[in-house]
């Protein structure tokens, strides 16, 4: 199974000569990438945007969990490298 960079690069290169694959990738990115051997976690939303090579990174902003008080929030924000 290829690493993400190599695997995605192969898919991109294939779309340059296969317009049907390009259309499938734009319409159903998760299914196409998985079919080409890339692992995608179920909690990852996949979108493919045609463009000029600019990189776009989207970060989720989850809602605050219920029951989290100010003390817990203070503790969480003081921990280096904490993520939801």
N, C-alpha and C positions, 0 to 999 in steps of 0.2 A: 504494500500500500504506500503510495507516494506521500511525501510531506505536503502540507497545504500549499506552499509557494510553488513547488514543482507541479503538483497536481492541477492547481488552478491555471498555471501558465500553459499547461498542455491543453486544457479545455479551451482557453482563449485562442490559442494558435489554431485549434481545430475549427473554431467558429469563423476564422478568416477565410477558410476555403469551403465551409459548409453552412450555407445560409439557413438550411432547415434546423441545424443544431443551434445556430444563433437564435433563431425564433423560439425554439424550445427552451433554451437557457433563459431568455428574457421572460417567457411565460411561466415556466416552472423551474426556477433555479435550484431549489433544494433537490428535487428529483433528478435533475440532470447531473448535478455535482456528485450526488450519492452514487448514481449509475456509473460515474467515472472514477469511483473508488475513494472519494473524499468523505471523511466522517464528519457529520454535523450533529451536534448535540440537539436534542428535542427542544430545548429552551432558547435556541438561537433562531431568530427571524432572518431569513436570507432574502436580500433584494439585489438585483443586478441592474446597474444604471449604465446605459451606453454613454460613452464620453471620450474625452481626450486624454485619459490617463491620470486625471486628478484623483487623489485618494479622498474618500469620504469616510469618516468614522462616526458612528452614532453610538451614544452611550445611553442606557436606560436610566430614568430617574424614577425609582420605585416609590410608591407611597410609603409613609411612615407606618410601621407595623403597630397595630393596636396594643395598648398597654405599655408602650415604651415611654418612660418618664424622663425628665430632664437629667437625672443622674446617669441613667443608662446612655442617653445621647452624649453626654459629656465624656463618658468612658469610651464610647465607640469612636468619637472624633479624636481622641488622644492616642489611638492605636495606629502605629504606622502600617501602611499597606492594608488597611481594612477595606473590604468591599462587601457588598450585599450578596 
